[in-house]
Amino acid sequence: MLQPYDIVVINPDHVDQEVAGKRGHVIGMVEGDDIAVFVYDIERVWCMTASDVSATGLRDDIAANSRGAPIQVSAKGELLD
């Protein structure tokens, strides 16, 4: 199971070619099977399902130490406590 700050690679068959094959780290969990990923190359957050990424086994400790607690959002994009 993916955890916040795990580094992932977005599967090449992901429907949006802008992020296919790119690396990023999980910034938070969304309700259900969805995750929010900060994509390094484009410096943007994308919401996708956990099956759209492959874990690298690495963790982004720099992001974890500089950003504080991970976020959790609803499927509508609302922050959850």
Beta strands, then each sheet from edge to edge (+ up, - down):
strand 1: 6-10
strand 2: 23-30
strand 3: 34-39
strand 4: 44-49
strand 5: 53-59
strand 6: 71-73
sheet 1: 4+ 3- 2+ 1- 5+
sheet 2: 4+ 3- 2+ 6+
end
